[in-house]
Amino acid sequence: MTEVIPDAPDDAPAEAARDIVQRGLYYDELEVGARYLHRPGRTATEADNVVFSSITMNTQALHLDAAFSETQPFGQRLMNSMWTLATMVGASVSQITQGTLVAQLGLTDVSFPAPLFHGDTLYTETEVLDKRLSASRPGQGIVTLRHTGRNQRGEVVALASRTALMWCAPQTPEETR
């Protein structure tokens, strides 16, 4: 969605330029059962794996040691599953939560049913599972989302349920966040 912010007074000619700010969806705009396909996908690289594993202090040889990984069941290095989770959630931001999220409340039911390797492309989709208005925070609602990550062959490589506190749509232009 976009917010249109006029840069000219109301009495300006109709051809006046407008600024458009991209945003996610407000609580009111999210529909239970809707599924959002986030594109483009993200091709996982060796650099992603090494940098992410290093900055998060994850020295797991399955991510960093090619010779060791060749002797393990998958025969090659695995992408760091936390990179996969973070990238999956990140892929949803511009379409769902950019500027409309108050806070992430939690992640549950995280699983990685198949491996992701260097060179695989991660495609993410998000389904709205549930939503309710907050009882204690007027103008905000709680939304439960399920993120699914698939590789380029359509195999599910990651799943996560996410609970988010979202802004409700502003009632007046002055309330636009």
C-alpha positions in Angstrom: 0.0 0.0 0.0 1.0 3.6 -0.3 0.2 6.8 1.5 -0.3 9.8 -0.8 1.0 13.0 0.8 0.2 16.1 -1.2 3.0 18.6 -1.5 0.8 21.4 -2.6 -2.2 23.1 -0.9 -5.7 21.9 -1.6 -6.4 24.8 -3.9 -3.3 24.0 -6.1 -3.9 22.9 -9.8 -4.8 19.2 -10.2 -1.5 18.5 -12.0 0.5 19.2 -8.8 3.0 16.5 -7.9 2.3 14.1 -5.0 4.7 12.3 -2.8 3.9 8.6 -2.3 5.3 6.8 0.6 5.3 3.0 0.4 4.1 1.2 3.5 2.9 -2.1 4.8 -0.7 -3.0 5.7 -2.6 -1.7 8.7 -4.4 -4.1 11.0 -7.7 -3.2 9.3 -6.4 -4.1 5.8 -5.2 -7.6 6.8 -7.7 -10.4 6.0 -7.6 -13.8 7.8 -6.8 -16.4 5.2 -5.1 -14.1 2.8 -1.7 -15.3 1.5 1.0 -12.9 0.4 3.7 -14.1 -2.0 6.8 -12.0 -1.4 8.9 -11.3 -4.5 11.6 -11.2 -5.6 13.1 -14.3 -3.9 16.6 -14.2 -2.4 19.4 -16.5 -3.7 21.5 -17.6 -0.7 25.3 -17.2 -1.2 28.3 -18.5 0.5 29.1 -14.9 1.5 25.7 -14.6 3.2 26.4 -17.8 5.1 29.9 -16.9 6.2 29.1 -13.3 7.2 25.9 -14.1 9.0 27.4 -17.1 10.9 30.5 -15.0 11.8 28.6 -11.9 13.0 26.3 -14.0 15.1 29.2 -15.9 16.6 27.9 -19.2 15.2 31.0 -21.3 14.5 29.0 -24.4 13.5 31.2 -26.3 11.0 28.2 -27.3 9.0 28.0 -23.6 7.9 31.7 -22.8 7.6 33.8 -25.9 6.9 33.4 -27.3 3.4 35.7 -30.3 3.9 33.9 -31.4 7.2 30.4 -30.8 5.7 31.2 -33.1 2.8 31.5 -36.0 5.3 28.1 -35.2 6.8 24.7 -36.5 5.7 23.9 -33.5 3.3 27.4 -33.6 1.7 27.8 -29.9 1.6 27.5 -26.8 3.8 24.0 -25.8 5.0 22.8 -22.3 5.1 22.6 -21.0 8.7 19.0 -21.6 9.6 18.8 -18.3 11.5 19.8 -16.6 8.2 16.9 -18.4 6.6 14.5 -17.4 9.3 15.6 -13.7 9.3 15.5 -13.5 5.5 12.0 -15.1 5.4 10.7 -12.5 7.9 12.5 -9.7 6.2 11.0 -10.6 2.9 7.6 -9.8 4.3 8.4 -6.4 5.7 7.8 -4.1 2.7 4.5 -5.8 1.8 3.0 -6.3 5.3 4.7 -4.4 8.2 6.7 -1.5 6.9 5.6 1.5 9.0 2.5 -0.4 10.3 4.2 -2.6 12.9 4.3 -1.5 16.5 6.3 -4.5 17.7 7.1 -8.1 17.0 5.6 -10.1 20.0 7.0 -13.5 19.3 7.9 -16.4 17.0 6.7 -19.9 17.5 6.5 -23.2 15.7 9.8 -22.6 13.9 11.0 -25.5 11.8 13.3 -26.3 9.0 11.9 -29.4 7.2 14.5 -29.4 4.4 18.0 -27.9 4.0 18.8 -24.7 2.2 22.2 -24.6 0.4 24.4 -22.0 -1.2 22.9 -21.2 -4.6 19.3 -22.0 -3.6 16.7 -19.3 -3.9 14.4 -18.7 -1.0 10.9 -17.6 -1.8 8.6 -16.6 1.1 4.9 -16.4 1.5 2.9 -15.2 4.5 -0.6 -16.2 5.5 -2.7 -14.3 8.0 -3.9 -16.9 10.5 -5.7 -14.7 13.1 -6.3 -11.2 14.2 -7.9 -9.4 17.1 -8.0 -5.8 18.4 -5.8 -5.2 21.4 -7.8 -5.0 24.6 -5.2 -2.8 26.3 -3.8 -0.7 23.4 -6.4 1.4 21.6 -5.6 1.8 17.9 -3.6 -1.4 17.7 -4.3 -5.0 16.9 -2.6 -8.4 17.3 -2.0 -10.4 14.2 -0.8 -14.0 13.8 1.1 -14.7 10.6 2.6 -17.9 9.2 5.7 -17.5 7.1 6.6 -20.3 4.7 10.0 -20.4 2.9 10.4 -22.6 -0.2 13.4 -23.2 -2.4 13.4 -22.8 -6.2 11.9 -26.3 -6.5 9.0 -25.5 -4.3 10.2 -27.6 -1.3 9.4 -26.1 2.1 12.7 -25.3 3.8 11.3 -23.2 6.7 8.1 -22.4 8.7 7.5 -20.0 11.4 4.4 -18.5 13.1 4.8 -14.8 14.1 2.7 -12.7 16.4 2.8 -9.0 15.6 1.3 -5.9 17.2 0.1 -3.7 14.3 -1.3 -0.2 14.0 -4.9 0.2 13.0 -5.6 2.5 10.1 -5.5 6.2 11.0 -8.9 7.8 11.1 -7.7 11.2 10.0 -4.8 12.4 7.8 -3.1 13.9 10.9 -2.9 10.4 12.4 -0.8 9.1 9.5 2.3 7.6 11.0 
